Amino acid sequence: MARQSYSKEFKARVVLDALKVQKTVSEIATEHKAHPNQVGQWKKKALEGMAELFARGKSNGVDSLESERNRLYQKVGQLQVEVDWLKKVTWPIK
């Protein structure tokens, strides 16, 4: 039997059902055709990672995007200086 692969959206729906505490983990697992242990692991992982959603400061994703943006601004500035220099140079082309 092959391992089942679940999408992140599916896992999020299952965990959301589990966090509502309206059904048992076994009921949720049966409803979504997943193993109860797997549902429990996803729920635990979601609860452990939830604090990161509300953490102060920037996340690694935001830091990397900001550093990439700064790198690109620096490159644009460098290219603008080169264009300005080329505009000032008189070319013997006619």
C-alpha positions in Angstrom: 0.0 0.0 0.0 1.4 3.4 -1.0 1.8 6.3 1.3 -1.0 8.8 1.0 0.1 12.4 0.3 -2.1 15.2 1.5 -2.1 18.8 0.3 -1.5 21.6 2.7 -5.0 22.9 2.1 -6.5 19.5 3.0 -4.4 19.3 6.2 -5.5 22.8 7.2 -9.2 21.8 6.8 -8.7 18.7 8.9 -6.8 20.6 11.6 -9.5 23.3 11.6 -12.1 20.7 12.2 -10.0 19.2 15.0 -9.5 22.6 16.7 -13.3 23.2 16.7 -13.6 20.3 19.2 -17.1 19.4 18.0 -16.0 15.9 17.0 -13.5 13.4 18.2 -10.2 12.9 16.4 -11.5 9.5 15.3 -14.6 11.0 13.8 -12.7 13.6 12.0 -10.2 11.0 10.6 -13.0 8.8 9.4 -14.8 11.8 7.8 -11.7 12.9 5.9 -10.3 9.4 5.2 -7.1 9.9 7.2 -5.6 8.0 10.0 -6.4 9.3 13.6 -2.7 9.4 14.5 -2.0 11.5 11.5 -4.8 14.0 12.4 -3.4 14.2 15.9 0.1 14.9 14.6 -1.2 17.6 12.3 -3.1 19.2 15.1 -0.1 19.1 17.4 2.1 20.6 14.7 -0.5 23.4 14.1 -0.7 24.2 17.7 3.1 24.4 18.1 3.5 26.6 15.1 0.5 28.9 15.9 2.6 31.1 18.2 4.9 31.9 15.2 1.9 33.5 13.5 1.6 36.1 16.2 5.3 36.6 17.0 6.6 40.1 16.9 9.3 41.1 14.4 9.8 39.9 10.9 9.7 36.3 9.8 12.4 34.6 7.7 10.2 35.0 4.6 9.9 38.7 5.1 13.6 39.1 5.9 14.6 37.3 2.7 12.1 39.4 0.6 13.5 42.6 2.1 17.1 41.6 1.4 16.2 40.7 -2.1 14.4 44.0 -2.6 17.5 45.9 -1.2 19.8 43.9 -3.6 17.6 44.8 -6.6 17.4 48.5 -5.6 21.2 48.5 -5.4 21.5 46.9 -8.8 19.0 49.5 -10.3 21.1 52.3 -8.8 24.3 50.8 -10.3 22.7 50.5 -13.7 21.3 54.1 -13.5 24.8 55.4 -12.8 26.1 53.5 -15.9 23.3 54.8 -18.1 24.0 58.4 -16.9 27.7 57.9 -17.6 27.0 56.6 -21.1 24.7 59.5 -21.9 27.6 61.9 -21.0 30.2 60.1 -23.2 30.4 61.4 -26.7 30.4 58.6 -29.1 32.2 59.0 -32.5 29.3 57.2 -34.1 27.4 59.1 -36.8 
